[in-house]
Amino acid sequence: MSCIDRLLWQITARNWMGWPTERRHRLTGKYQHIRYNETGVWKDGRQKYGGSPNGR
């Protein structure tokens, strides 16, 4: 299952540790984001950048 999941989702953003923080579904174009310090689960929608002056 995780092998198929990797084929369908493309990582579009990573944090400073190299962990994926945003992904896009290759077939539907749907975006999901994750915040490891909050819930640690993928949520629908684009990642909201903020908290730093350069937006990263």
C-alpha positions in Angstrom: 0.0 0.0 0.0 2.8 2.5 0.9 4.5 1.7 -2.4 1.3 2.7 -4.4 0.9 5.7 -2.1 4.4 6.9 -3.1 3.5 6.6 -6.8 0.3 8.6 -6.5 1.6 11.5 -4.2 4.4 13.9 -5.2 6.2 15.8 -2.4 6.0 19.5 -3.1 7.6 21.0 0.0 10.0 19.8 2.8 11.0 21.3 6.1 14.6 22.0 7.2 15.0 18.4 8.3 14.0 17.1 4.9 10.7 15.7 6.1 7.8 16.2 3.6 5.3 18.9 4.6 3.2 19.2 1.5 2.1 16.8 -1.2 0.1 16.8 -4.4 -1.9 13.9 -5.8 -0.6 13.1 -9.3 -4.1 12.1 -10.7 -6.5 14.6 -9.0 -4.2 17.5 -8.3 -5.4 17.7 -4.7 -3.0 19.1 -2.1 -2.5 18.0 1.4 -0.2 19.4 4.2 1.1 18.1 7.5 2.3 19.8 10.6 4.4 17.4 12.7 4.3 19.5 15.9 0.5 19.7 15.9 -1.5 16.6 14.9 1.0 14.8 12.7 -1.7 13.8 10.1 -2.2 14.9 6.5 -4.9 17.5 6.1 -6.5 18.7 2.9 -5.4 22.0 1.4 -2.2 23.9 0.7 0.3 24.6 3.4 -0.1 28.0 5.0 3.3 29.7 5.2 4.0 32.0 8.1 5.8 32.6 11.3 9.0 33.8 9.7 9.8 36.9 7.6 10.9 34.9 4.5 7.8 32.7 4.5 9.6 29.4 4.9 
